[in-house]
């Protein structure tokens, strides 16, 4: 067994080399047969095979030693096939090379283009950096001048305010002196004899021309107006204002806010666009003003016209109810503010003093003062009893588009096209604070019923909410780009409605932040207001219609 294992180990250690298999060359007869078959010579093949096998049967074997077909023929055939395959591959490689060359050229062109673009961008960047540095230096050189101009501006505003106060005091003194002189003249006229001079008598008897007659009538009318104004005393601003009753109301907890308004009725009241809608403080009526110079009192819910007011010579821009609801104030493009008696439907007062169109008006809660804002960049506070302007508010640099009294106080809020809101003291006519934040002209601004918040909208549809106690912005809502024409809160102060230039009424839920849309106007929506119970919403459009939503 040991010997067998040793033998097996030797056999495994030996390297056995297998002989290579030699390729058997093809015989001549087979070559000929294959050739004839390939060429299709069947008869020749039959003759060849019959003679060849006869020779083999006879034992003639010398022909078998003739030899085999040389390998060169088979090699030539293989080489030819290989040459054909190589030519095909070469053709494909040339095509791929041409395509690669085209791609390379295209890539090189794109690389050169992007390189040039990058160089140009770098040059422009460096140029902009240099320009920016120069502008910063230029701006820095102007900062001291701007600071000095701002200080001068504030100083001039203070001087202007002081001058207006002194002027008002002087006017009051003049009125007092005129009244004193009048009483003195009345006292002396009973004792002084009447003296006449002959030349003057001749002038009195002379015929009077139309111009002199008109001047005389104008003087007499002015004298009558002056006497009436002198006899009327100025109203006093209330010092002990009653507390705002809305502060004690918790209407948010009484009923949930309503957002699912649907179009209920369309009232065609004006021939031209509706500019303002206000709801009566105590009755179920509303007043609409239009650019057709007419205001109308409408009964609710039927929508029948109860009274029509005519008197302005240009379009109406705004209107406001007296706190008692017995009077109405209207603002117009004819630069006047008119007061109307709603029982008689007649104009009882006309305030003239603005030099351009009046955009807005508002009543003081005591009912003795009316404030108005105008395109002439000023606002005025009018005394209803003495029928004169008590204060002119200067400070805005562009049109004052909105004005409103803070509920049950002597504070005024104005919104202007100079992108600012201003808070004024109506007793002194001074600006107490200005609010900045809007990027475009402010079209309207209003207080919540409780008075703790301000809402304002501008010409690009941005609505801002402000904390009135801190005088700081709370949130900004962009529903543009269509302008926001007017904003109004409902009685609970939870829902804010905005009339937009694209005809959409946006309702903002101040509790959740959701925005609801009311689609119904065919054209621009100018004004929007809630009913006192919040169940109905009224909107006016540029098509002259008032739409009721409930």
KOLRODO-344431 format. One line per field, with one value per residue (C-alpha): residue number from 1; residue in three letters; chain; x, y, z. Coordinates in nm, 4 decimals. Layout:
// KOLRODO-344431
num = NUM;...
residu = Ala;...
chaine = A;...
px = X;...
py = Y;...
pz = Z;...
This chain:
// KOLRODO-344431
num = 1;2;3;4;5;6;7;8;9;10;11;12;13;14;15;16;17;18;19;20;21;22;23;24;25;26;27;28;29;30;31;32;33;34;35;36;37;38;39;40;41;42;43;44;45;46;47;48;49;50;51;52;53;54;55;56;57;58;59;60;61;62;63;64;65;66;67;68;69;70;71;72;73;74;75;76;77;78;79;80;81;82;83;84;85;86;87;88;89;90;91;92;93;94;95;96;97;98;99;100;101;102;103;104;105;106;107;108;109;110;111;112;113;114;115;116;117;118;119;120;121;122;123;124;125;126;127;128;129;130;131;132;133;134;135;136;137;138;139;140;141;142;143;144;145;146;147;148;149;150;151;152;153;154;155;156;157;158;159;160;161;162;163;164;165;166;167;168;169;170;171;172;173;174;175;176;177;178;179;180;181;182;183;184;185;186;187;188;189;190;191;192;193;194;195;196;197;198;199;200;201;202;203;204;205;206;207;208;209;210;211;212;213;214;215;216;217;218;219;220;221;222;223;224;225;226;227;228;229;230;231;232;233;234;235;236;237;238;239;240;241;242;243;244;245;246;247;248;249;250;251;252;253;254;255;256;257;258;259;260;261;262;263;264;265;266;267;268;269;270;271;272;273;274;275;276;277;278;279;280;281;282;283;284;285;286;287;288;289;290;291;292;293;294;295;296;297;298;299;300;301;302;303;304;305;306;307;308;309;310;311;312;313;314;315;316;317;318;319;320;321;322;323;324;325;326;327;328;329;330;331;332;333;334;335;336;337;338;339;340;341;342;343;344;345;346;347;348;349;350;351;352;353;354;355;356;357;358;359;360;361;362;363;364;365;366;367;368;369;370;371;372;373;374;375;376;377;378;379;380;381;382;383;384;385;386;387;388;389;390;391;392;393;394;395;396;397;398;399;400;401;402;403;404;405;406;407;408;409;410;411;412;413;414;415;416;417;418;419;420;421;422;423;424;425;426;427;428;429;430;431;432;433;434;435;436;437;438;439;440;441;442;443;444;445;446;447;448;449;450;451;452;453;454;455;456;457;458;459;460;461;462;463;464;465;466;467;468;469;470;471;472;473;474;475;476;477;478;479;480;481;482;483;484;485;486;487;488;489;490;491;492;493;494;495;496;497;498;499;500;501;502;503;504;505;506;507;508;509;510;511;512;513;514;515;516;517;518;519;520;521;522;523;524;525;526;527;528;529;530;531;532;533;534;535;536;537;538;539;540;541;542;543;544;545;546;547;548;549;550
residu = Unk;Unk;Unk;Unk;Unk;Unk;Unk;Unk;Unk;Unk;Unk;Unk;Unk;Unk;Unk;Unk;Unk;Unk;Unk;Unk;Unk;Unk;Unk;Unk;Unk;Unk;Unk;Unk;Unk;Unk;Unk;Unk;Unk;Unk;Unk;Unk;Unk;Unk;Unk;Unk;Unk;Unk;Unk;Unk;Unk;Unk;Unk;Unk;Unk;Unk;Unk;Unk;Unk;Unk;Unk;Unk;Unk;Unk;Unk;Unk;Unk;Unk;Unk;Unk;Unk;Unk;Unk;Unk;Unk;Unk;Unk;Unk;Unk;Unk;Unk;Unk;Unk;Unk;Unk;Unk;Unk;Unk;Unk;Unk;Unk;Unk;Unk;Unk;Unk;Unk;Unk;Unk;Unk;Unk;Unk;Unk;Unk;Unk;Unk;Unk;Unk;Unk;Unk;Unk;Unk;Unk;Unk;Unk;Unk;Unk;Unk;Unk;Unk;Unk;Unk;Unk;Unk;Unk;Unk;Unk;Unk;Unk;Unk;Unk;Unk;Unk;Unk;Unk;Unk;Unk;Unk;Unk;Unk;Unk;Unk;Unk;Unk;Unk;Unk;Unk;Unk;Unk;Unk;Unk;Unk;Unk;Unk;Unk;Unk;Unk;Unk;Unk;Unk;Unk;Unk;Unk;Unk;Unk;Unk;Unk;Unk;Unk;Unk;Unk;Unk;Unk;Unk;Unk;Unk;Unk;Unk;Unk;Unk;Unk;Unk;Unk;Unk;Unk;Unk;Unk;Unk;Unk;Unk;Unk;Unk;Unk;Unk;Unk;Unk;Unk;Unk;Unk;Unk;Unk;Unk;Unk;Unk;Unk;Unk;Unk;Unk;Unk;Unk;Unk;Unk;Unk;Unk;Unk;Unk;Unk;Unk;Unk;Unk;Unk;Unk;Unk;Unk;Unk;Unk;Unk;Unk;Unk;Unk;Unk;Unk;Unk;Unk;Unk;Unk;Unk;Unk;Unk;Unk;Unk;Unk;Unk;Unk;Unk;Unk;Unk;Unk;Unk;Unk;Unk;Unk;Unk;Unk;Unk;Unk;Unk;Unk;Unk;Unk;Unk;Unk;Unk;Unk;Unk;Unk;Unk;Unk;Unk;Unk;Unk;Unk;Unk;Unk;Unk;Unk;Unk;Unk;Unk;Unk;Unk;Unk;Unk;Unk;Unk;Unk;Unk;Unk;Unk;Unk;Unk;Unk;Unk;Unk;Unk;Unk;Unk;Unk;Unk;Unk;Unk;Unk;Unk;Unk;Unk;Unk;Unk;Unk;Unk;Unk;Unk;Unk;Unk;Unk;Unk;Unk;Unk;Unk;Unk;Unk;Unk;Unk;Unk;Unk;Unk;Unk;Unk;Unk;Unk;Unk;Unk;Unk;Unk;Unk;Unk;Unk;Unk;Unk;Unk;Unk;Unk;Unk;Unk;Unk;Unk;Unk;Unk;Unk;Unk;Unk;Unk;Unk;Unk;Unk;Unk;Unk;Unk;Unk;Unk;Unk;Unk;Unk;Unk;Unk;Unk;Unk;Unk;Unk;Unk;Unk;Unk;Unk;Unk;Unk;Unk;Unk;Unk;Unk;Unk;Unk;Unk;Unk;Unk;Unk;Unk;Unk;Unk;Unk;Unk;Unk;Unk;Unk;Unk;Unk;Unk;Unk;Unk;Unk;Unk;Unk;Unk;Unk;Unk;Unk;Unk;Unk;Unk;Unk;Unk;Unk;Unk;Unk;Unk;Unk;Unk;Unk;Unk;Unk;Unk;Unk;Unk;Unk;Unk;Unk;Unk;Unk;Unk;Unk;Unk;Unk;Unk;Unk;Unk;Unk;Unk;Unk;Unk;Unk;Unk;Unk;Unk;Unk;Unk;Unk;Unk;Unk;Unk;Unk;Unk;Unk;Unk;Unk;Unk;Unk;Unk;Unk;Unk;Unk;Unk;Unk;Unk;Unk;Unk;Unk;Unk;Unk;Unk;Unk;Unk;Unk;Unk;Unk;Unk;Unk;Unk;Unk;Unk;Unk;Unk;Unk;Unk;Unk;Unk;Unk;Unk;Unk;Unk;Unk;Unk;Unk;Unk;Unk;Unk;Unk;Unk;Unk;Unk;Unk;Unk;Unk;Unk;Unk;Unk;Unk;Unk;Unk;Unk;Unk;Unk;Unk;Unk;Unk;Unk;Unk;Unk;Unk;Unk;Unk;Unk;Unk;Unk;Unk;Unk;Unk;Unk;Unk;Unk;Unk;Unk;Unk;Unk;Unk;Unk;Unk;Unk;Unk;Unk;Unk;Unk;Unk;Unk;Unk;Unk;Unk;Unk;Unk;Unk;Unk;Unk;Unk;Unk;Unk;Unk;Unk;Unk;Unk;Unk
chaine = A;A;A;A;A;A;A;A;A;A;A;A;A;A;A;A;A;A;A;A;A;A;A;A;A;A;A;A;A;A;A;A;A;A;A;A;A;A;A;A;A;A;A;A;A;A;A;A;A;A;A;A;A;A;A;A;A;A;A;A;A;A;A;A;A;A;A;A;A;A;A;A;A;A;A;A;A;A;A;A;A;A;A;A;A;A;A;A;A;A;A;A;A;A;A;A;A;A;A;A;A;A;A;A;A;A;A;A;A;A;A;A;A;A;A;A;A;A;A;A;A;A;A;A;A;A;A;A;A;A;A;A;A;A;A;A;A;A;A;A;A;A;A;A;A;A;A;A;A;A;A;A;A;A;A;A;A;A;A;A;A;A;A;A;A;A;A;A;A;A;A;A;A;A;A;A;A;A;A;A;A;A;A;A;A;A;A;A;A;A;A;A;A;A;A;A;A;A;A;A;A;A;A;A;A;A;A;A;A;A;A;A;A;A;A;A;A;A;A;A;A;A;A;A;A;A;A;A;A;A;A;A;A;A;A;A;A;A;A;A;A;A;A;A;A;A;A;A;A;A;A;A;A;A;A;A;A;A;A;A;A;A;A;A;A;A;A;A;A;A;A;A;A;A;A;A;A;A;A;A;A;A;A;A;A;A;A;A;A;A;A;A;A;A;A;A;A;A;A;A;A;A;A;A;A;A;A;A;A;A;A;A;A;A;A;A;A;A;A;A;A;A;A;A;A;A;A;A;A;A;A;A;A;A;A;A;A;A;A;A;A;A;A;A;A;A;A;A;A;A;A;A;A;A;A;A;A;A;A;A;A;A;A;A;A;A;A;A;A;A;A;A;A;A;A;A;A;A;A;A;A;A;A;A;A;A;A;A;A;A;A;A;A;A;A;A;A;A;A;A;A;A;A;A;A;A;A;A;A;A;A;A;A;A;A;A;A;A;A;A;A;A;A;A;A;A;A;A;A;A;A;A;A;A;A;A;A;A;A;A;A;A;A;A;A;A;A;A;A;A;A;A;A;A;A;A;A;A;A;A;A;A;A;A;A;A;A;A;A;A;A;A;A;A;A;A;A;A;A;A;A;A;A;A;A;A;A;A;A;A;A;A;A;A;A;A;A;A;A;A;A;A;A;A;A;A;A;A;A;A;A;A;A;A;A;A;A;A;A;A;A;A;A;A;A;A;A;A;A;A;A;A;A;A;A;A;A;A;A;A;A;A;A;A;A;A;A;A;A;A
px = 0.0000;0.2917;0.4457;0.1178;0.0810;0.4388;0.3704;0.0538;0.2438;0.5108;0.2484;0.0783;0.4080;0.4929;0.3842;0.2012;0.1971;-0.0856;-0.0081;-0.1806;-0.4517;-0.3389;-0.5882;-0.6613;-0.6062;-0.8817;-0.8374;-0.8359;-1.1451;-1.3368;-1.2225;-1.3422;-1.6753;-1.7295;-1.6314;-1.8739;-2.1562;-2.0854;-2.0909;-2.4067;-2.2397;-2.4444;-2.3851;-2.0113;-2.0263;-2.2104;-1.9564;-1.6650;-1.8039;-1.8849;-1.5350;-1.3660;-1.5417;-1.4779;-1.1069;-1.1235;-1.2976;-1.0376;-0.7696;-0.6075;-0.4661;-0.1911;-0.4266;-0.4644;-0.1041;-0.1476;-0.1734;-0.4009;-0.5090;-0.2472;-0.3512;-0.2922;-0.6281;-0.8230;-0.6161;-0.6919;-1.0619;-1.0406;-0.8360;-1.0835;-1.3726;-1.1736;-1.0792;-1.4451;-1.5346;-1.2465;-1.3566;-1.7057;-1.5682;-1.3394;-1.6328;-1.8272;-1.5218;-1.4798;-1.8426;-1.8070;-1.4847;-1.6540;-1.9413;-1.7016;-1.5073;-1.8269;-1.9231;-1.5754;-1.5909;-1.9349;-1.8185;-1.5129;-1.7337;-1.9687;-1.6680;-1.5294;-1.8728;-1.9197;-1.5645;-1.6270;-1.9629;-1.7950;-1.5267;-1.7941;-1.9952;-1.6865;-1.6161;-1.9766;-1.9621;-1.6422;-1.7932;-2.1087;-1.8994;-1.7026;-2.0247;-2.1791;-1.8749;-1.8937;-2.2673;-2.2076;-1.9444;-2.1759;-2.4650;-2.2405;-2.1450;-2.5163;-2.6131;-2.5101;-2.6998;-3.0110;-2.9921;-2.9692;-3.2606;-3.4734;-3.4038;-3.4931;-3.8092;-3.9243;-3.8390;-4.0397;-4.3335;-4.3331;-4.3124;-4.5925;-4.8122;-4.7387;-4.8141;-5.1464;-5.2351;-5.1464;-5.3463;-5.6520;-5.6146;-5.5848;-5.8945;-6.0865;-5.9725;-6.0746;-6.4210;-6.4478;-6.3370;-6.5825;-6.8651;-6.7594;-6.7471;-7.0873;-7.2375;-7.0652;-7.2004;-7.5504;-7.5206;-7.4004;-7.6464;-7.9417;-7.7736;-7.5603;-7.7329;-7.7358;-7.4918;-7.5064;-7.2789;-7.4110;-7.1563;-7.2283;-7.5988;-7.5414;-7.3520;-7.6323;-7.8870;-7.6656;-7.7586;-7.5798;-7.4125;-7.4339;-7.0773;-7.1296;-7.4605;-7.2955;-7.0174;-7.2699;-7.4756;-7.1622;-7.0585;-7.4032;-7.4044;-7.0603;-7.1749;-7.4781;-7.2618;-7.0120;-7.2899;-7.4354;-7.0940;-7.0137;-7.3383;-7.2602;-7.0079;-6.7391;-6.7990;-6.5771;-6.4019;-6.5332;-6.2903;-6.4839;-6.5634;-6.7933;-6.6228;-6.6445;-6.9461;-6.7876;-6.5179;-6.7646;-6.9217;-6.7913;-6.9692;-6.7068;-6.8269;-7.1980;-7.2118;-6.9514;-6.8153;-6.9931;-6.8064;-7.0508;-7.2146;-7.4075;-7.5289;-7.8875;-7.9878;-7.8508;-7.9688;-7.9098;-7.8999;-7.6518;-7.5665;-7.1958;-6.9693;-7.0668;-6.8050;-6.9361;-7.1926;-7.2747;-7.5285;-7.7537;-7.6456;-7.9962;-8.2332;-8.2437;-8.1450;-7.8260;-7.6939;-7.5018;-7.2997;-7.2044;-6.9972;-7.3254;-7.3355;-7.6303;-7.6700;-7.9647;-8.1272;-8.2296;-8.4656;-8.3671;-8.4166;-8.6388;-8.3945;-8.6491;-8.5174;-8.6571;-8.4745;-8.2469;-8.0027;-7.8810;-7.6568;-7.2947;-7.1550;-6.9090;-6.8763;-6.9285;-6.6389;-6.7574;-7.0402;-7.0869;-7.3849;-7.4167;-7.3966;-7.7691;-7.8475;-8.0402;-7.7756;-7.5441;-7.2057;-7.0925;-6.7530;-6.7204;-6.4841;-6.6153;-6.3817;-6.6738;-6.8217;-7.1995;-7.4219;-7.7762;-8.0919;-8.2287;-8.5801;-8.6130;-8.3562;-8.2049;-7.8508;-7.8037;-7.4320;-7.1532;-6.7865;-6.5548;-6.1802;-6.0082;-5.8353;-5.8756;-6.1174;-6.2244;-6.1743;-6.3182;-6.5155;-6.5980;-6.8081;-6.6822;-6.8729;-7.0064;-7.1617;-7.0203;-6.7228;-6.6642;-6.3182;-6.2313;-5.9267;-5.8369;-5.6206;-5.4508;-5.2416;-5.4309;-5.7077;-5.9494;-6.1598;-6.4868;-6.7005;-7.0650;-7.2070;-6.9897;-6.9559;-6.5877;-6.2612;-6.1094;-5.7829;-5.5992;-5.3758;-5.0467;-4.7841;-4.8627;-4.6693;-4.9308;-5.3066;-5.4828;-5.7176;-5.8771;-5.9714;-6.1515;-6.2084;-6.1036;-6.4249;-6.5307;-6.2125;-6.0452;-5.7924;-5.7884;-5.6385;-5.5392;-5.4056;-5.2174;-5.0724;-4.7300;-4.7503;-4.7922;-5.0605;-5.0743;-5.2394;-5.3541;-5.4869;-5.8022;-5.7882;-5.4495;-5.4248;-5.0818;-4.9513;-4.8752;-4.7374;-4.6747;-4.6796;-4.4522;-4.4646;-4.6670;-4.4746;-4.7567;-5.0287;-5.2698;-5.6309;-5.8187;-5.7666;-6.0110;-6.0326;-6.1842;-6.5076;-6.3114;-6.0409;-5.7399;-5.6417;-5.6030;-5.6479;-5.5129;-5.4964;-5.2858;-5.2825;-5.1184;-5.3623;-5.1537;-5.3573;-5.1800;-5.2998;-5.1507;-5.1557;-5.2932;-5.1759;-4.8139;-4.8340;-4.6543;-4.7461;-4.8954;-4.9290;-4.9300;-5.1624;-5.0980;-5.4035;-5.2772;-5.1786;-5.5239;-5.5600;-5.7483;-6.0074;-6.1672;-6.1502;-6.4119;-6.4545;-6.7738;-6.9325;-6.7360;-6.4026;-6.3107;-6.3777;-6.2136;-6.3617;-6.1629;-6.3060;-6.0570;-5.9977;-6.0559;-6.4141;-6.3419;-6.4504;-6.1849;-6.2913;-6.0061;-6.0645;-5.8450;-5.8664;-5.7526;-5.5873;-5.7918;-5.8996;-6.2421;-6.3440;-6.6824;-6.7120;-7.0050;-6.8996;-6.8578;-6.6147;-6.4143;-6.5444;-6.5125;-6.6679;-6.7793;-6.9576;-7.1219;-7.4663;-7.4727;-7.5619;-7.3039;-7.5609;-7.5577;-7.2765;-7.3132;-7.0687;-7.0661;-6.9007;-6.7977;-7.1076;-7.3300;-7.4816;-7.5015;-7.4893;-7.6385;-7.4751;-7.6398
py = 0.0000;0.2296;0.1555;0.2252;0.5610;0.6524;0.5595;0.7688;1.0662;1.0415;1.0220;1.3395;1.5222;1.4510;1.7242;1.5503;1.7445;1.6541;1.6549;1.9324;1.8349;1.8815;2.0177;1.7569;1.9122;1.8817;1.6097;1.6959;1.4870;1.6528;1.9931;1.9154;1.7852;2.0937;2.3190;2.1516;2.1611;2.5281;2.6082;2.4024;2.1658;1.8583;1.6626;1.7139;1.6102;1.2881;1.2040;1.2790;1.0699;0.7658;0.7626;0.8230;0.5359;0.3045;0.3742;0.3050;-0.0301;-0.1279;-0.0623;0.2293;0.4043;0.6056;0.8946;0.9030;1.0020;1.3078;1.5097;1.7453;2.0915;2.3354;2.5285;2.8574;2.8332;2.7862;3.0534;3.2900;3.2294;3.2928;3.6056;3.7318;3.6878;3.8536;4.1359;4.1960;4.2074;4.4443;4.6755;4.6879;4.7664;5.0290;5.1958;5.2046;5.3409;5.6161;5.7162;5.7208;5.9199;6.1784;6.2131;6.2445;6.5113;6.7110;6.6813;6.7904;7.0981;7.1847;7.1409;7.3576;7.6329;7.6185;7.6236;7.9329;8.1021;8.0298;8.1409;8.4722;8.5088;8.4383;8.6988;8.9513;8.8722;8.9142;9.2491;9.3665;9.2453;9.4375;9.7439;9.7187;9.6768;9.9889;10.1800;10.0617;10.1771;10.5129;10.5430;10.4556;10.7254;10.9664;10.8823;10.9155;11.2646;11.3599;11.2160;11.5222;11.7511;11.5301;11.5250;11.9036;11.9356;11.6994;11.9060;12.2232;12.0575;11.9584;12.3053;12.4682;12.2362;12.3338;12.7017;12.6526;12.4883;12.7665;13.0256;12.8586;12.8575;13.2259;13.3001;13.1228;13.3167;13.6421;13.5573;13.4929;13.8255;14.0025;13.8511;13.9629;14.3158;14.3316;14.2272;14.4897;14.7586;14.6542;14.6925;15.0302;15.1506;15.0374;15.2299;15.5525;15.5414;15.6254;15.9558;16.0586;16.2825;16.1755;16.3767;16.3813;16.5479;16.6819;16.5149;16.1764;16.2307;16.2982;15.9677;15.7801;15.9272;15.8451;15.5345;15.2127;14.9852;14.6026;14.5604;14.8035;14.6367;14.2922;14.4227;14.5851;14.2636;14.0589;14.3001;14.2830;13.9036;13.8859;14.1229;13.9060;13.5904;13.7655;13.8796;13.5293;13.3763;13.6418;13.5722;13.1967;13.0836;12.8207;12.4728;12.3328;12.0011;11.7588;11.6883;11.4175;11.1703;10.8821;10.5408;10.3457;10.1126;9.8633;9.7867;9.6033;9.4028;9.0534;8.9915;8.7440;8.5029;8.5698;8.4576;8.3096;8.5170;8.4793;8.4237;8.2323;8.5416;8.4970;8.7638;8.8424;9.1579;9.4149;9.7775;10.0028;10.3419;10.5554;10.6251;10.6556;10.4620;10.4314;10.5996;10.5408;10.3441;10.4132;10.2407;10.4439;10.4101;10.3209;10.2497;9.9963;10.2417;10.3203;10.6108;10.5689;10.8403;10.8360;11.0210;11.1438;11.4173;11.2473;11.0804;10.8525;10.7181;10.3543;10.1508;9.7991;9.5205;9.6094;9.8606;10.1328;10.4914;10.7103;11.0383;11.1855;11.4702;11.7183;12.0195;11.9409;12.0588;11.7698;11.4028;11.2832;11.1036;11.0230;11.0641;11.0122;11.0027;11.2292;11.0179;11.0809;10.9826;11.3051;11.4735;11.3707;11.5098;11.4721;11.5384;11.6280;11.7008;12.0587;12.1288;12.1611;11.9699;11.9950;11.9132;11.7900;11.7664;11.4168;11.5076;11.7891;11.6694;12.0182;12.1495;12.3346;12.4225;12.4372;12.4396;12.6009;12.6214;12.3381;12.4265;12.0830;11.7900;11.6623;11.2873;11.1981;11.3323;11.2120;11.3258;11.3690;11.1489;11.4614;11.5784;11.9354;11.8867;11.7505;11.6662;11.6479;11.5439;11.6743;11.6436;11.9703;11.7671;11.9157;11.8148;12.0532;12.0450;12.2337;12.3719;12.2890;12.5597;12.8544;12.7167;12.7950;12.6051;12.5584;12.3936;12.3069;12.0001;12.0346;11.7606;11.5253;11.5767;11.4272;11.3847;11.2938;11.0140;10.9086;11.0610;10.9165;11.0098;10.7582;10.6332;10.8606;11.0686;11.3795;11.1778;11.1807;10.9258;11.0213;10.8103;10.9744;10.9092;10.9836;10.6232;10.7283;10.7207;11.0119;11.0458;11.3990;11.5748;11.7540;11.9991;12.1414;12.0443;11.8862;11.5590;11.3266;11.0257;10.8992;10.5326;10.4112;10.0743;10.0979;10.1002;10.2561;10.5214;10.4562;10.4589;10.3983;10.3472;10.2678;10.1712;9.8568;9.9171;9.8700;10.1054;9.8886;9.8185;10.0051;9.8571;10.0272;9.9347;10.0742;10.1032;9.7623;9.5550;9.5321;9.5486;9.6182;9.5792;9.8083;9.7944;10.1380;10.1170;10.0455;10.2181;9.9219;9.6992;9.3577;9.1813;9.2554;9.0764;9.1017;9.0314;9.2408;9.3499;9.5079;9.8135;9.7989;10.0783;10.0524;9.8472;9.8054;9.5881;9.4145;9.5036;9.2357;9.3466;8.9919;9.0145;9.2708;9.3324;9.4851;9.6145;9.5383;9.6905;9.3573;9.3378;9.0842;9.1406;8.9875;8.8803;8.8310;8.6210;8.7910;8.4879;8.2162;8.4246;8.2708;8.4862;8.4323;8.5795;8.7061;8.7073;8.8999;9.2413;9.2685;9.5584;9.7417;9.7390;10.0815;10.0466;9.7800;9.7973;9.5536;9.5818;9.6288;9.2655;9.1376;8.9277;9.1463;9.3039;9.5912;9.6710;9.9361;9.9146;10.1228;10.0073;10.2230;9.9295;9.8422;9.4679;9.3068;8.9890;8.7773
pz = 0.0000;0.0795;-0.2567;-0.4360;-0.2581;-0.3542;-0.7154;-0.7220;-0.5782;-0.8478;-1.1174;-0.9809;-0.9568;-1.3174;-1.5674;-1.8389;-2.1662;-2.4007;-2.7660;-2.9578;-3.1910;-3.5432;-3.7841;-4.0481;-4.3861;-4.6318;-4.8968;-5.2658;-5.3452;-5.0640;-5.1829;-5.5353;-5.4135;-5.1994;-5.4866;-5.7307;-5.4737;-5.4099;-5.7781;-5.8395;-6.0978;-6.0066;-6.3295;-6.3122;-5.9470;-6.0368;-6.3080;-6.0744;-5.7903;-6.0214;-6.1775;-5.8435;-5.6652;-5.9627;-5.9266;-5.5579;-5.6189;-5.8736;-5.6163;-5.7855;-5.4832;-5.6372;-5.6681;-5.2907;-5.2600;-5.4729;-5.1509;-4.9678;-5.0549;-4.9259;-4.6141;-4.7935;-4.9684;-4.6509;-4.4856;-4.7723;-4.7325;-4.3579;-4.4172;-4.6748;-4.4325;-4.1590;-4.3953;-4.4772;-4.1076;-4.0388;-4.3207;-4.1771;-3.8308;-3.9818;-4.1518;-3.8263;-3.6422;-3.9006;-3.8606;-3.4801;-3.5129;-3.7395;-3.4957;-3.2042;-3.3961;-3.4565;-3.0880;-2.9879;-3.2111;-3.0786;-2.7181;-2.7856;-2.9308;-2.6298;-2.3973;-2.5717;-2.5593;-2.1874;-2.1182;-2.2928;-2.1137;-1.7810;-1.8515;-1.9504;-1.6353;-1.4204;-1.5860;-1.5311;-1.1704;-1.1069;-1.2733;-1.0597;-0.7452;-0.8323;-0.9118;-0.5845;-0.3908;-0.5655;-0.4903;-0.1254;-0.1015;-0.2843;-0.0499;0.2539;0.1393;0.1266;0.4656;0.6693;0.4310;0.4476;0.8264;0.8380;0.5924;0.8037;1.1131;0.9255;0.7929;1.1431;1.2730;0.9944;1.0599;1.4264;1.3325;1.0843;1.3463;1.5943;1.3274;1.2466;1.6162;1.6484;1.3348;1.4741;1.7994;1.6056;1.4005;1.7214;1.8633;1.5413;1.5609;1.9230;1.8376;1.5465;1.7763;2.0320;1.7635;1.6396;1.9867;2.0259;1.6900;1.7855;2.1133;1.9431;1.6525;1.8828;1.9893;1.6898;1.4272;1.0686;0.8551;0.4757;0.2257;-0.1014;-0.3365;-0.1828;-0.2311;-0.5932;-0.6223;-0.4522;-0.6939;-0.9946;-1.2009;-1.0851;-1.3436;-1.3416;-1.2124;-0.9247;-0.8450;-0.8329;-0.6075;-0.3752;-0.3512;-0.2847;-0.0060;0.1500;0.1329;0.2912;0.5655;0.6354;0.6502;0.8769;1.1102;1.1248;1.1979;1.4575;1.6369;1.6504;1.9082;1.8539;1.9903;2.2609;2.2218;2.4847;2.7664;2.9518;2.6743;2.7496;2.7331;2.4120;2.4536;2.2138;2.4714;2.6952;2.4130;2.3442;2.0180;1.9070;2.1731;2.1125;1.7505;1.5171;1.2310;0.8978;0.5703;0.3485;0.1980;-0.1245;-0.3672;-0.2710;-0.4599;-0.7042;-0.6694;-0.9686;-0.7983;-0.9946;-1.3544;-1.2725;-1.0305;-0.6641;-0.4442;-0.0911;0.1108;0.4783;0.7046;0.9391;1.3036;1.4291;1.1373;0.8553;0.5853;0.3972;0.1929;-0.1312;-0.3063;-0.6717;-0.9240;-1.0796;-0.8043;-0.6294;-0.2903;-0.2183;0.0991;0.0485;0.2685;0.3696;0.2894;-0.0087;-0.1545;-0.2297;-0.2651;0.0156;-0.0537;-0.3194;-0.2536;-0.5155;-0.4636;-0.5397;-0.8714;-0.9091;-0.8181;-0.4609;-0.2950;0.0592;0.3093;0.6820;0.9216;1.2240;1.5452;1.5973;1.2360;1.1657;0.9504;0.6707;0.5659;0.2036;0.0428;-0.3235;-0.6061;-0.6095;-0.3075;-0.0604;0.2307;0.2721;0.5694;0.4993;0.7078;0.6404;0.7547;0.5011;0.2461;0.2263;0.2604;0.5904;0.5671;0.3108;0.4161;0.1633;0.2142;0.0311;-0.2956;-0.4555;-0.4451;-0.1030;-0.0697;0.2705;0.5673;0.9188;1.2181;1.5709;1.8162;1.9908;1.6610;1.6765;1.4431;1.0935;0.9574;0.5884;0.3826;0.0394;-0.2671;-0.1641;0.0923;0.3900;0.6282;0.7970;1.1131;1.0754;1.3572;1.2805;1.5081;1.4016;1.0461;1.0205;0.9934;1.3367;1.2300;0.9112;0.9439;0.7571;0.7335;0.4466;0.1235;-0.1085;-0.1382;0.1890;0.0792;0.4087;0.7442;1.0467;1.4119;1.6744;1.8438;2.1326;2.1391;1.9936;1.7902;1.4085;1.1688;0.8136;0.5260;0.2421;-0.1012;0.0512;0.1894;0.5544;0.8228;1.0676;1.4093;1.5020;1.8121;1.6952;1.9892;1.8843;1.5170;1.5722;1.4342;1.7247;1.5350;1.1809;1.0775;0.7987;0.6219;0.3020;-0.0261;-0.2279;-0.1973;0.0920;-0.0279;0.2977;0.6721;0.9532;1.3214;1.4672;1.6650;1.9875;1.8614;1.9470;1.5855;1.2548;0.9074;0.5946;0.2251;-0.0585;-0.4364;-0.4893;-0.2843;0.0347;0.3560;0.6853;1.0431;1.3100;1.6893;1.7808;2.1426;2.0434;1.7018;1.5435;1.2453;1.3238;0.9904;0.6182;0.3722;-0.0024;-0.2191;-0.5126;-0.7635;-0.7981;-0.5702;-0.2430;-0.2561;0.0901;0.4107;0.6850;0.9954;1.0989;1.4342;1.6226;1.4776;1.3792;1.0038;0.7739;0.4277;0.1430;-0.1869;-0.4630;-0.8026;-0.9784;-0.8464;-0.5702;-0.2079;0.0211;0.3721;0.6180;0.9287;1.1892;1.4197;1.1768;0.9061;0.6248;0.3294;0.1701;-0.1653;-0.2860;-0.6654;-0.8092;-0.9361;-1.3102;-1.2753;-1.0099;-0.6504;-0.4853;-0.1406;0.1093;0.4470;0.6935;0.8476;1.2254;1.2936;1.0434;0.8563;0.5443;0.3473;0.0984;-0.1826;-0.4531;-0.7917;-1.0878;-1.2787;-1.0557;-0.8647;-0.4951;-0.4281;-0.1183;0.0179;0.2863
